[in-house]
Amino acid sequence: MVSPDGTRAYTANPDLGSVSVIDTATNTVTATVAAPGTTLVVSPDGRKVYVTGQGAGSVTVIDTATNTVSARIPVAGYQGIAVTPDGSRVYVSHWSEHGVSVIDTATNRVVAVVPTTGGCYGLAVHPDGTRVYVADNEAQIVSVINTATNTISRSIGVGSPPTGVAVTPDGAGVYVGCEEGPVSLIDSVGNKVVATIPVWDAGALAVSPDGTFVYVPDYSKHTLSVINVAGNTVTGTVAVGPNPCSVAFGPGVPLRTDTPTVVKGAPLKVRYSTVPGNVRSTNWVGVYPDDGGATIGKKNSFVWAYAPNAAGSVTLDTGGVPGPGRYAAWYLYNDGYTTLAGPLTFTVT
């Protein structure tokens, strides 16, 4: 998994009982944390990593500022893990216990256990935080948990044991990877399968930050299949080595503009994107001096605009900058100053 600002990647080492912290700028390991498990998730603010895995005996919480273990939460028999967009709850799926545990991240305690029909694997939270989709592998269904009540509101048959689940950034579609059948697409409004795509033995599939493609690892064929969301067809297959089982994206493409030099007062169009878990109506793009981010959170931005979607563009009025010179646009999280992307430098003449 990749941190929200894209500077770090975290990978579980099951055989070693640890998590490696990778600097994405240099692709080097900068720290190793004793945390047994096979799967993990990063909190939306990037401050915590939650690690889980069958047989580990607990969910380990890593403080990313110090790369140390801050808590271990007893949860038995788990397989998958996901965090809500606001970071307040972590959902952990069980295999032998047939259920999903709900962890309050403020107290690091299990506050509910949602019973399922069978043993479960992967799970994913809807971008609006109201639902969790759970791959109930033994029952060959996807269970939908209502996060307000922590009860199952729907059960959707997929015809084969599901393993992984991924929700599109707009929340409209839910892609489900299966062991013995094709990838299924569930309409999140109608709660039914509306398409199948011929990729088998799928692991933890993932949707691209802009919602245009789904990437599906095929464990037995040692490939990564690329599904075009527009037509739900496989548009490419990439050989990736033995037994791929998961896919992760960074926080989105860097901020981009087609006009890196503008006349003062002219509009500057900036394109942005982020992963589904980071989408907030109060994400924003602001313009600061080109100082490497030193003034972010310390001084007001010169101009800014909300960037509420998983991907899109904002138009900034460069008339608000003090005068000609170099400036930097930053993509920031939830009315705050956590960086999602940037800097995008540009020149005002």
LOKOL-599710 format. One record per atom (N, C-alpha, C, O): x, y, z. Coordinates in steps of 0.02 Angstrom, whole numbers, padded with zeros to 5 digits, always signed. Layout:
<atoms>
XYZ...
</atoms>
This chain:
<atoms>
+00042-00060+00000+00000+00000+00000+00044+00062+00000+00101+00061+00024+00017+00117-00028+00054+00179-00036+00023+00232+00009-00038+00236+00014+00065+00273+00040+00040+00327+00082+00002+00378+00041+00013+00384-00019-00044+00416+00073-00084+00465+00036-00043+00517-00002-00064+00541-00055+00016+00535+00024+00056+00584-00011+00104+00553-00062+00141+00588-00096+00102+00486-00067+00142+00452-00117+00215+00444-00102+00253+00420-00144+00237+00465-00044+00309+00464-00029+00334+00397-00001+00394+00383-00002+00287+00356+00023+00307+00292+00054+00262+00236+00031+00202+00246+00019+00291+00177+00024+00252+00117+00012+00265+00068+00068+00321+00065+00096+00214+00030+00086+00220-00018+00141+00204-00088+00113+00154-00098+00079+00247-00136+00129+00236-00204+00106+00247-00253+00163+00295-00248+00201+00201-00302+00167+00206-00353+00219+00254-00408+00198+00256-00428+00140+00293-00432+00247+00339-00488+00237+00316-00545+00281+00341-00552+00337+00269-00588+00257+00239-00639+00300+00290-00687+00331+00284-00705+00390+00340-00707+00293+00389-00755+00318+00433-00725+00373+00460-00761+00414+00441-00660+00372+00484-00627+00420+00446-00594+00477+00475-00572+00527+00379-00591+00470+00339-00560+00522+00352-00485+00528+00356-00458+00583+00359-00452+00471+00376-00381+00473+00344-00343+00416+00315-00373+00370+00349-00277+00419+00327-00232+00366+00386-00189+00345+00420-00160+00388+00398-00185+00280+00451-00142+00254+00422-00075+00234+00367-00071+00205+00459-00022+00249+00440+00046+00229+00487+00067+00172+00548+00067+00180+00458+00085+00115+00497+00100+00055+00489+00174+00037+00434+00200+00034+00545+00206+00026+00546+00275+00001+00533+00271-00074+00574+00245-00112+00475+00298-00096+00457+00291-00167+00499+00334-00213+00500+00322-00274+00533+00384-00186+00576+00426-00228+00640+00388-00248+00666+00397-00303+00665+00346-00202+00727+00311-00215+00718+00235-00222+00765+00199-00240+00656+00211-00207+00642+00139-00208+00690+00101-00164+00715+00048-00183+00702+00127-00105+00744+00094-00055+00705+00084+00009+00661+00123+00026+00722+00030+00046+00691+00016+00111+00723+00061+00163+00784+00060+00173+00682+00101+00196+00707+00148+00246+00694+00124+00318+00725+00150+00364+00649+00076+00327+00635+00051+00394+00602-00017+00388+00570-00033+00338+00609-00058+00440+00575-00122+00446+00543-00126+00515+00577-00116+00565+00479-00140+00516+00441-00139+00578+00416-00210+00594+00389-00244+00550+00426-00233+00655+00403-00299+00675+00327-00299+00680+00298-00275+00728+00294-00326+00628+00221-00327+00625+00200-00385+00581+00200-00379+00520+00182-00443+00611+00164-00501+00572+00099-00491+00534+00052-00460+00560+00096-00518+00473+00034-00513+00434+00048-00521+00360+00105-00528+00338-00006-00521+00322-00002-00529+00249-00034-00472+00212-00017-00459+00154-00080-00436+00243-00113-00380+00210-00113-00319+00257-00109-00326+00318-00118-00261+00227-00116-00200+00267-00154-00144+00232-00170-00148+00173-00168-00092+00271-00202-00033+00244-00174+00029+00279-00156+00026+00338-00171+00084+00241-00146+00148+00268-00206+00192+00283-00252+00196+00243-00205+00226+00340-00260+00272+00357-00262+00330+00308-00210+00348+00279-00321+00360+00297-00327+00415+00248-00281+00474+00261-00260+00508+00214-00264+00486+00325-00219+00542+00339-00145+00521+00338-00101+00562+00348-00132+00456+00325-00064+00432+00319-00027+00422+00384+00032+00405+00384-00061+00431+00440-00026+00428+00504-00020+00357+00533+00022+00345+00576-00062+00312+00510-00063+00244+00537-00063+00192+00481-00091+00205+00427-00033+00135+00494-00038+00077+00451-00065+00020+00493-00040+00007+00548-00117-00014+00469-00148-00070+00504-00130-00134+00467-00142-00141+00407-00101-00182+00504-00075-00243+00474-00113-00303+00502-00124-00309+00562-00132-00349+00457-00171-00407+00477-00148-00468+00438-00111-00462+00389-00170-00526+00460-00154-00587+00424-00172-00648+00465-00169-00647+00526-00191-00702+00430-00210-00764+00463-00154-00788+00509-00097-00795+00488-00171-00801+00572-00122-00828+00619-00081-00777+00656-00042-00795+00700-00088-00713+00639-00047-00662+00672-00070-00649+00744-00030-00629+00786-00135-00661+00758-00160-00654+00826-00184-00585+00844-00216-00576+00896-00169-00535+00803-00191-00467+00817-00185-00424+00755-00151-00442+00707-00217-00366+00758-00205-00314+00708-00152-00268+00737-00162-00240+00791-00097-00259+00701-00043-00216+00725-00051-00147+00696-00064-00139+00636-00044-00096+00738-00050-00027+00718+00020+00004+00718+00054+00004+00769+00041+00030+00660+00106+00062+00654+00097+00138+00650+00057+00163+00611+00135+00174+00691+00139+00246+00688+00189+00264+00634+00248+00250+00640+00165+00296+00579+00209+00309+00522+00259+00365+00535+00308+00371+00498+00247+00407+00585+00295+00460+00600+00359+00432+00629+00413+00458+00617+00352+00377+00667+00410+00348+00701+00427+00278+00676+00479+00250+00693+00382+00249+00634+00390+00180+00610+00399+00132+00668+00443+00089+00668+00355+00141+00718+00353+00096+00775+00282+00072+00786+00234+00102+00762+00275+00016+00822+00209-00012+00837+00178+00027+00895+00208+00033+00949+00118+00054+00883+00084+00094+00934+00030+00054+00970+00010+00072+01025+00006+00000+00939-00046-00041+00971-00051-00109+00936-00033-00116+00878-00075-00158+00974-00093-00223+00946-00163-00239+00969-00177-00240+01029-00208-00251+00922-00279-00260+00937-00297-00333+00926-00292-00358+00870-00318-00369+00979-00334-00440+00972-00393-00451+00925-00449-00430+00939-00379-00485+00869-00430-00505+00821-00406-00571+00792-00350-00575+00766-00448-00622+00795-00425-00689+00774-00452-00708+00706-00508-00689+00687-00413-00746+00668-00436-00779+00608-00453-00734+00551-00504-00745+00518-00414-00683+00537-00433-00632+00488-00398-00642+00421-00347-00677+00416-00425-00609+00369-00400-00616+00301-00388-00549+00267-00334-00538+00240-00438-00505+00269-00434-00441+00233-00445-00383+00280-00469-00391+00336-00428-00322+00256-00434-00263+00298-00448-00202+00255-00422-00196+00199-00490-00157+00281-00506-00095+00245-00523-00041+00296-00544-00056+00352-00512+00022+00278-00525+00078+00322-00577+00123+00290-00578+00132+00229-00621+00153+00331-00671+00198+00305-00639+00264+00282-00585+00281+00306-00671+00300+00236-00641+00362+00210-00625+00414+00263-00578+00452+00255-00663+00415+00318-00648+00464+00371-00598+00437+00422-00579+00473+00468-00576+00375+00412-00525+00346+00456-00549+00324+00525-00508+00305+00567-00613+00328+00537-00638+00313+00605-00648+00239+00619-00649+00219+00677-00654+00198+00567-00666+00127+00576-00621+00086+00530-00609+00105+00473-00598+00030+00555-00563-00020+00515-00604-00083+00516-00625-00106+00569-00616-00112+00457-00654-00174+00450-00606-00231+00433-00564-00225+00388-00612-00286+00470-00567-00343+00463-00608-00406+00452-00650-00424+00493-00596-00440+00395-00635-00500+00379-00604-00562+00410-00543-00567+00418-00648-00610+00427-00627-00673+00458-00640-00731+00410-00684-00728+00367-00600-00783+00418-00612-00845+00381-00647-00896+00425-00707-00910+00415-00613-00924+00473-00643-00978+00513-00699-00953+00558-00744-00991+00575-00697-00889+00578-00748-00863+00624-00810-00838+00588-00860-00822+00621-00809-00835+00521-00868-00815+00482-00895-00748+00505-00951-00744+00532-00857-00695+00494-00881-00629+00514-00831-00575+00495-00779-00587+00466-00850-00513+00513-00809-00455+00502-00806-00415+00567-00858-00397+00594-00745-00402+00591-00737-00361+00651-00732-00288+00633-00705-00269+00581-00760-00245+00677-00759-00173+00667-00718-00142+00722-00733-00151+00781-00665-00106+00704-00619-00076+00752-00630-00001+00754-00630+00032+00701-00638+00026+00814-00640+00098+00824-00568+00122+00827-00531+00104+00873-00547+00163+00779-00477+00183+00775-00457+00234+00829-00398+00244+00842-00506+00266+00860-00491+00313+00914-00470+00276+00977-00428+00300+01015-00500+00217+00988-00486+00179+01049-00447+00115+01036-00423+00083+01083-00440+00097+00972-00407+00034+00953-00441-00026+00986-00408-00071+01012-00507-00025+00985-00546-00080+01013-00597-00105+00962-00622-00066+00921-00612-00170+00965-00665-00199+00924-00732-00178+00954-00746-00193+01012-00773-00144+00914-00837-00119+00939-00896-00160+00912-00952-00152+00936-00884-00202+00862-00938-00244+00836-00908-00300+00795-00852-00295+00769-00946-00355+00790-00929-00410+00745-00991-00426+00704-01044-00441+00732-00984-00422+00638-01041-00433+00593-01038-00505+00568-00991-00523+00533-01087-00547+00586-01085-00617+00563-01095-00622+00487-01135-00584+00458-01060-00668+00455-01069-00681+00384-01088-00754+00374-01083-00794+00421-01109-00771+00314-01132-00840+00301-01074-00889+00302-01080-00944+00328-01017-00869+00274-00959-00914+00271-00894-00877+00285-00895-00819+00308-00838-00910+00272-00773-00879+00280-00761-00826+00227-00779-00836+00169-00729-00770+00247-00723-00712+00203-00650-00698+00187-00605-00714+00225-00639-00667+00129-00574-00643+00108-00572-00567+00105-00577-00533+00157-00566-00539+00045-00558-00467+00038-00621-00427+00052-00676-00455+00053-00613-00363+00062-00669-00318+00072-00648-00247+00052-00589-00232+00048-00698-00205+00038-00685-00137+00016-00741-00092+00040-00799-00112+00044-00724-00030+00057-00772+00019+00081-00794+00064+00023-00753+00085-00018-00859+00077+00019-00886+00124-00031-00857+00193-00018-00846+00211+00040-00843+00233-00070-00814+00300-00060-00853+00346-00014-00824+00390+00017-00919+00336-00008-00957+00379+00037-00959+00352+00109-00988+00383+00153-00927+00295+00120-00920+00267+00187-00981+00233+00215-00980+00212+00273-01035+00227+00177-01097+00199+00204-01101+00123+00199-01141+00092+00234-01059+00093+00157-01062+00021+00145-00993-00010+00142-00944+00022+00122-00990-00073+00162-00930-00114+00154-00949-00176+00115-00997-00210+00132-00912-00190+00062-00925-00249+00020-00876-00303+00039-00815-00292+00038-00902-00363+00057-00861-00416+00085-00864-00478+00040-00918-00501+00022-00805-00504+00021-00802-00566-00018-00813-00625+00028-00766-00650+00058-00877-00648+00032-00894-00707+00072-00878-00769+00029-00920-00793-00008-00817-00792+00036-00789-00843-00009-00827-00908-00006-00845-00935-00058-00839-00933+00053-00871-00999+00059-00943-00998+00033-00966-01047+00005-00977-00943+00043-01048-00938+00023-01055-00917-00051-01111-00919-00077-01000-00898-00084-01001-00876-00153-01046-00815-00163-01083-00809-00212-01043-00770-00115-01082-00708-00118-01039-00648-00098-00986-00656-00068-01063-00589-00114-01036-00528-00087-01086-00501-00037-01143-00486-00055-01065-00494+00025-01109-00466+00077-01098-00391+00083-01041-00367+00080-01152-00354+00090-01149-00281+00095-01166-00261+00167-01221-00274+00191-01117-00230+00200-01127-00209+00270-01148-00136+00271-01115-00093+00240-01201-00121+00307-01222-00052+00321-01179-00027+00378-01185-00052+00434-01137+00023+00366-01090+00045+00417-01124+00084+00474-01094+00093+00527-01185+00108+00463-01221+00143+00516-01244+00095+00570-01246+00112+00629-01263+00034+00548-01290-00015+00595-01244-00075+00605-01255-00116+00650-01193-00081+00561-01149-00140+00561-01189-00205+00557-01179-00252+00595-01235-00205+00509-01274-00264+00492-01271-00275+00417-01258-00228+00379-01284-00336+00395-01283-00351+00324-01351-00330+00294-01403-00353+00315-01347-00287+00244-01409-00262+00212-01425-00299+00148-01483-00301+00127-01375-00328+00115-01385-00364+00052-01335-00421+00046-01281-00419+00075-01355-00472+00009-01310-00527-00010-01318-00538-00085-01373-00549-00109-01262-00534-00121-01264-00536-00195-01224-00595-00219-01164-00599-00208-01257-00643-00253-01224-00701-00279-01179-00685-00338-01198-00646-00381-01118-00715-00338-01072-00703-00394-01052-00768-00429-01012-00767-00475-01081-00825-00408-01073-00887-00445-01007-00923-00436-00998-00976-00466-00962-00896-00397-00897-00927-00386-00869-00897-00321-00888-00842-00302-00824-00933-00287-00796-00906-00224-00758-00840-00236-00706-00840-00269-00783-00784-00209-00749-00720-00219-00688-00713-00174-00686-00740-00119-00638-00677-00199-00576-00667-00160-00562-00593-00147-00541-00575-00092-00571-00551-00198-00555-00480-00190-00612-00435-00213-00653-00455-00255-00614-00374-00186-00667-00326-00202-00635-00258-00212-00590-00239-00174-00659-00220-00262-00636-00151-00272-00695-00110-00297-00733-00132-00340-00702-00049-00270-00757-00004-00287-00729+00053-00331-00675+00079-00317-00765+00072-00383-00744+00126-00426-00745+00192-00387-00784+00199-00339-00704+00241-00407-00702+00305-00369-00769+00340-00363-00781+00375-00314-00812+00332-00413-00878+00365-00409-00929+00323-00370-00985+00345-00359-00908+00263-00348-00952+00221-00307-01005+00183-00345-01044+00146-00315-01007+00190-00411-01061+00159-00450-01051+00085-00461-01100+00047-00465-00989+00063-00466-00976-00007-00482-00932-00040-00431-00888-00009-00401-00944-00105-00420-00904-00146-00375-00877-00205-00414-00916-00247-00437-00812-00210-00423-00781-00265-00459-00759-00318-00410-00730-00304-00357-00775-00381-00428-00763-00437-00383-00721-00490-00418-00741-00516-00470-00662-00505-00391-00621-00558-00417-00640-00625-00385-00656-00627-00326-00638-00678-00424-00659-00744-00400-00606-00798-00414-00565-00790-00459-00608-00851-00375-00560-00906-00383-00573-00945-00448-00526-00959-00485-00635-00963-00460-00651-01011-00512-00696-00982-00567-00718-01019-00611-00709-00918-00564-00754-00888-00613-00728-00821-00636-00675-00799-00613-00763-00789-00680-00741-00724-00706-00748-00669-00654-00781-00677-00603-00717-00612-00669-00728-00552-00628-00800-00529-00639-00824-00525-00695-00834-00513-00584-00903-00489-00588-00906-00414-00573-00868-00389-00531-00950-00379-00608-00963-00309-00594-01033-00303-00563-01082-00324-00593-01035-00275-00503-01098-00265-00468-01118-00191-00473-01077-00147-00460-01180-00179-00492-01208-00112-00491-01224-00096-00417-01265-00130-00387-01192-00044-00390-01200-00031-00318-01269-00002-00300-01288-00002-00242-01305+00022-00351-01373+00046-00338-01424-00011-00341-01465-00019-00296-01420-00050-00394-01466-00106-00401-01446-00168-00363-01486-00215-00355-01383-00170-00337-01358-00227-00299-01366-00293-00337-01391-00342-00310-01343-00292-00400-01345-00353-00440-01287-00353-00489-01260-00301-00507-01268-00413-00510-01214-00420-00559-01239-00398-00627-01290-00423-00651-01204-00351-00658-01226-00325-00723-01178-00342-00779-01193-00331-00838-01119-00370-00763-01071-00390-00814-01021-00438-00784-01008-00438-00724-00992-00480-00827-00936-00523-00807-00880-00514-00858-00893-00504-00918-00819-00520-00834-00760-00510-00876-00716-00572-00869-00703-00594-00813-00693-00602-00924-00659-00667-00921-00587-00664-00895-00539-00672-00933-00581-00651-00830-00516-00657-00796-00528-00700-00735-00569-00684-00692-00491-00756-00731-00502-00805-00677-00445-00803-00626-00393-00773-00637-00458-00835-00569-00409-00844-00516-00381-00776-00495-00320-00768-00488-00426-00728-00485-00406-00660-00470-00390-00652-00396-00420-00684-00353-00342-00608-00381-00326-00591-00313-00358-00526-00293-00416-00513-00310-00320-00484-00258-00347-00420-00234-00342-00368-00290-00293-00331-00294-00393-00365-00332-00394-00320-00388-00401-00247-00366-00418-00234-00308-00386-00200-00411-00388-00129-00394-00410-00087-00453-00396-00103-00510-00446-00032-00438-00469+00015-00489-00420+00073-00491-00397+00097-00439-00403+00097-00552-00357+00153-00558-00387+00216-00527-00449+00221-00523-00346+00263-00504-00372+00323-00470-00422+00363-00511-00467+00394-00483-00415+00362-00578-00462+00399-00619-00523+00358-00638-00567+00383-00674-00526+00295-00616-00585+00254-00627-00592+00225-00696-00646+00200-00713-00541+00229-00737-00547+00207-00807-00526+00134-00818-00547+00103-00867-00485+00107-00774-00461+00038-00783-00464+00000-00717-00458+00028-00662-00472-00067-00724-00466-00112-00666-00407-00158-00680-00401-00186-00734-00364-00166-00630-00305-00208-00637-00315-00271-00595-00328-00267-00534-00309-00329-00627-00326-00392-00596-00267-00441-00598-00249-00463-00653-00238-00459-00542-00185-00509-00542-00214-00579-00550-00262-00597-00515-00186-00618-00595-00206-00688-00605-00153-00732-00574-00097-00738-00600-00169-00761-00517-00120-00797-00476-00089-00856-00513-00028-00865-00510-00130-00895-00547-00105-00956-00578-00069-00944-00645-00024-00981-00663-00090-00891-00682-00059-00877-00746-00001-00828-00741+00033-00815-00790+00010-00800-00681+00067-00755-00669+00062-00692-00712+00112-00669-00740+00002-00665-00718-00009-00607-00760-00050-00554-00724-00080-00567-00672-00050-00494-00753-00093-00440-00731-00137-00420-00789-00112-00397-00841-00203-00429-00782-00249-00410-00835-00275-00340-00824-00285-00318-00767-00285-00304-00879-00310-00235-00877-00379-00233-00908-00388-00249-00967-00428-00212-00868-00497-00207-00892-00515-00134-00904-00505-00092-00860-00541-00120-00964-00565-00054-00979-00636-00047-00951-00681-00083-00971-00645-00001-00905-00710+00007-00871-00765+00027-00920-00822+00007-00912-00747+00066-00971-00798+00091-01018-00834+00034-01053-00895+00038-01064-00798-00019-01072-00830-00074-01106-00828-00140-01069-00855-00190-01093-00795-00139-01010-00786-00201-00970-00756-00257-01012-00780-00314-01013-00703-00239-01048-00666-00287-01088-00593-00286-01067-00568-00236-01043-00560-00343-01076-00488-00347-01061-00450-00316-01119-00453-00340-01175-00413-00264-01104-00376-00228-01157-00302-00243-01156-00265-00222-01201-00278-00279-01106-00207-00295-01103-00193-00347-01049-00229-00352-01000-00139-00385-01059-00116-00433-01010-00041-00428-01005-00005-00431-01055-00016-00420-00944+00055-00409-00932+00083-00466-00890+00055-00482-00837+00138-00497-00911+00173-00548-00872+00210-00513-00815+00249-00466-00827+00198-00535-00753+00226-00499-00696+00265-00544-00648+00287-00520-00596+00276-00607-00664+00313-00650-00619+00268-00696-00581+00207-00693-00589+00297-00739-00538+00258-00792-00505+00204-00767-00458+00216-00724-00415+00145-00794-00465+00090-00790-00417+00074-00720-00390+00077-00709-00330+00056-00673-00433+00037-00607-00408-00029-00611-00370-00074-00649-00389-00035-00573-00317-00096-00578-00276-00126-00511-00258-00181-00510-00230-00093-00455-00272-00122-00391-00254-00094-00335-00297-00042-00343-00329-00129-00279-00297-00110-00220-00336-00120-00158-00292-00168-00155-00253-00075-00109-00297-00084-00047-00260-00065+00012-00304-00019+00008-00344-00101+00067-00294-00087+00129-00330-00061+00181-00282-00075+00179-00222-00023+00229-00309-00006+00288-00271-00067+00334-00267-00122+00315-00288-00057+00394-00241-00113+00438-00228-00141+00471-00291-00182+00517-00286-00121+00449-00349-00145+00480-00410-00088+00511-00449-00033+00518-00424-00102+00529-00511-00051+00561-00551-00033+00628-00521-00076+00658-00487+00028+00653-00531+00044+00720-00506-00004+00771-00536-00035+00760-00588-00009+00827-00502-00049+00882-00530-00020+00901-00598+00040+00901-00608-00065+00916-00644-00043+00932-00711-00078+00993-00738-00135+01009-00719-00044+01028-00782-00075+01084-00818-00046+01086-00889+00012+01066-00900-00086+01110-00935-00062+01117-01004-00032+01186-01016-00006+01200-01070-00036+01230-00965-00010+01298-00973+00037+01315-00915+00017+01351-00869+00098+01289-00915+00145+01301-00860+00169+01373-00855+00200+01392-00806+00154+01413-00906+00169+01485-00904+00105+01523-00922+00076+01511-00975+00084+01568-00879+00022+01606-00891+00034+01680-00877+00078+01698-00837-00005+01722-00909-00004+01793-00895-00045+01806-00832-00098+01778-00823-00019+01850-00788-00055+01865-00726-00126+01887-00741-00138+01931-00783-00174+01855-00707-00245+01868-00717-00279+01817-00762-00340+01813-00764-00238+01778-00798-00267+01726-00841-00284+01664-00800-00252+01652-00749-00335+01626-00820-00353+01565-00783-00300+01511-00791-00270+01503-00845-00288+01473-00737-00242+01416-00739-00283+01354-00724-00310+01346-00669-00289+01309-00773-00326+01247-00765-00278+01192-00740-00227+01179-00771-00296+01161-00684-00254+01110-00653-00294+01046-00647-00350+01046-00620-00267+00991-00672-00299+00926-00666-00271+00888-00605-00212+00894-00589-00314+00850-00572-00295+00814-00511-00327+00746-00510-00376+00734-00546-00302+00700-00469-00336+00637-00455-00308+00607-00391-00252+00624-00371-00347+00563-00360-00326+00530-00299-00360+00462-00294-00404+00447-00335-00341+00422-00246-00371+00357-00236-00439+00364-00203-00451+00415-00170-00484+00315-00210-00553+00322-00183-00556+00338-00109-00598+00378-00088-00512+00308-00069-00514+00320+00003-00497+00390+00024-00512+00410+00080-00467+00429-00021-00448+00497-00005-00498+00549-00029-00490+00609-00017-00550+00528-00064-00598+00576-00092-00637+00611-00036-00667+00578+00007-00637+00677-00037-00676+00718+00009-00704+00777-00029-00672+00802-00076-00762+00800-00010-00790+00859-00042-00750+00921-00026-00755+00972-00061-00709+00918+00026-00669+00975+00048-00595+00968+00033-00554+01005+00060-00576+00920-00011-00508+00922-00038-00501+00985-00080-00549+01010-00108-00439+01011-00084-00432+01075-00119-00363+01082-00150-00315+01048-00131-00360+01126-00199-00297+01144-00232-00282+01217-00216-00324+01260-00228-00223+01229-00189-00204+01297-00171-00137+01317-00202-00095+01274-00217-00128+01382-00212-00067+01408-00241-00026+01443-00188-00051+01486-00151+00038+01424-00184+00084+01451-00134+00148+01473-00169+00157+01460-00228+00193+01507-00133+00259+01521-00162+00294+01456-00180+00281+01404-00150+00339+01459-00228+00377+01400-00247+00435+01391-00198+00493+01405-00213+00417+01366-00138+00466+01359-00084+00470+01288-00057+00492+01278-00001+00447+01240-00097+00449+01170-00075+00397+01152-00023+00402+01100+00009+00347+01195-00015+00293+01181+00033+00306+01209+00102+00269+01193+00149+00357+01251+00110+00375+01276+00176+00320+01319+00207+00314+01322+00268+00280+01353+00166+00229+01398+00193+00160+01366+00198+00113+01398+00222+00152+01303+00175+00087+01270+00180+00067+01262+00253+00105+01234+00293+00009+01286+00271-00015+01282+00340+00011+01338+00384-00013+01346+00440+00058+01377+00359+00085+01433+00398+00060+01500+00373+00051+01547+00412+00048+01503+00307+00020+01563+00277-00038+01543+00232-00041+01486+00208-00083+01590+00220-00139+01576+00176-00115+01566+00104-00066+01598+00083-00149+01523+00067-00135+01517-00004-00156+01581-00039-00200+01617-00015-00125+01594-00097-00143+01653-00135-00212+01645-00167-00253+01690-00163-00224+01588-00198-00290+01571-00227-00300+01496-00216-00252+01459-00208-00363+01475-00216-00377+01405-00205-00445+01388-00232-00485+01432-00248-00459+01322-00239-00524+01297-00260-00533+01227-00235-00485+01189-00229-00595+01209-00219-00610+01141-00197-00602+01092-00255-00618+01108-00313-00577+01032-00238-00568+00978-00287-00603+00916-00259-00570+00873-00231-00669+00911-00266-00709+00863-00228-00712+00792-00255-00738+00748-00221-00688+00780-00315-00698+00715-00346-00635+00673-00344-00582+00696-00323-00641+00609-00366-00582+00566-00370-00534+00590-00423-00474+00581-00417-00561+00620-00476-00520+00648-00529-00558+00704-00562-00619+00701-00567-00523+00756-00583-00557+00812-00614-00508+00869-00625-00447+00859-00629-00535+00929-00629-00493+00988-00639-00523+01047-00602-00583+01050-00589-00480+01094-00585-00501+01157-00555-00472+01214-00596-00420+01205-00628-00505+01271-00595-00479+01331-00629-00463+01383-00577-00506+01403-00538-00400+01405-00577-00376+01452-00527-00365+01521-00559-00340+01525-00615-00383+01573-00524-00376+01641-00549-00307+01667-00529-00296+01683-00471-00262+01672-00577-00194+01695-00561-00191+01770-00545-00138+01796-00528-00246+01804-00552-00248+01873-00530-00238+01881-00456-00225+01936-00431-00245+01825-00419-00238+01827-00346-00167+01822-00322-00155+01830-00262-00119+01808-00366-00049+01803-00344-00018+01873-00341-00041+01918-00376+00034+01883-00300+00061+01951-00291+00089+01984-00353+00084+02045-00362+00118+01944-00398+00148+01974-00457+00183+01921-00498+00177+01861-00482+00218+01940-00550+00254+01891-00590+00304+01851-00548+00332+01875-00499+00314+01788-00568+00361+01745-00532+00343+01672-00535+00298+01652-00572+00378+01633-00496+00366+01560-00493+00321+01544-00434+00330+01570-00379+00272+01500-00446+00226+01480-00394+00217+01404-00397+00239+01371-00444+00184+01377-00346+00173+01305-00342+00102+01291-00321+00077+01320-00273+00069+01246-00357+00002+01222-00338+00009+01157-00300+00049+01114-00318-00030+01150-00247-00029+01089-00206-00101+01063-00199-00148+01102-00194-00107+00996-00200-00172+00962-00191-00174+00939-00119-00133+00898-00099-00222+00965-00080-00222+00956-00007-00286+00924+00017-00338+00927-00016-00282+00892+00075-00334+00847+00099-00382+00880+00149-00361+00909+00198-00448+00875+00134-00502+00885+00182-00497+00950+00222-00498+00950+00284-00492+01007+00186-00488+01073+00218-00427+01080+00264-00424+01125+00306-00378+01035+00255-00318+01039+00296-00257+01046+00252-00260+01072+00197-00200+01022+00279-00136+01034+00245-00097+00970+00232-00037+00973+00217-00130+00912+00238-00098+00849+00218-00095+00848+00141-00145+00858+00107-00035+00834+00115-00024+00837+00043-00048+00774+00008-00028+00719+00027-00090+00781-00042-00109+00726-00085-00066+00723-00148-00050+00669-00173-00046+00781-00173-00002+00784-00231+00027+00854-00236-00002+00902-00211+00083+00858-00270+00115+00923-00280+00188+00919-00259+00209+00870-00229+00227+00970-00276+00203+01033-00305+00199+01030-00382+00236+00994-00414+00153+01068-00409+00151+01082-00480+00175+01155-00488+00139+01202-00471+00236+01163-00513+00262+01231-00519+00242+01262-00586+00235+01227-00636+00232+01327-00585+00213+01363-00645+00239+01435-00640+00257+01458-00586+00239+01468-00695+00266+01536-00698+00212+01585-00718+00173+01573-00764+00208+01641-00682+00162+01695-00698+00203+01754-00725+00251+01776-00694+00184+01777-00784+00220+01834-00815+00180+01898-00811+00203+01950-00835
</atoms>
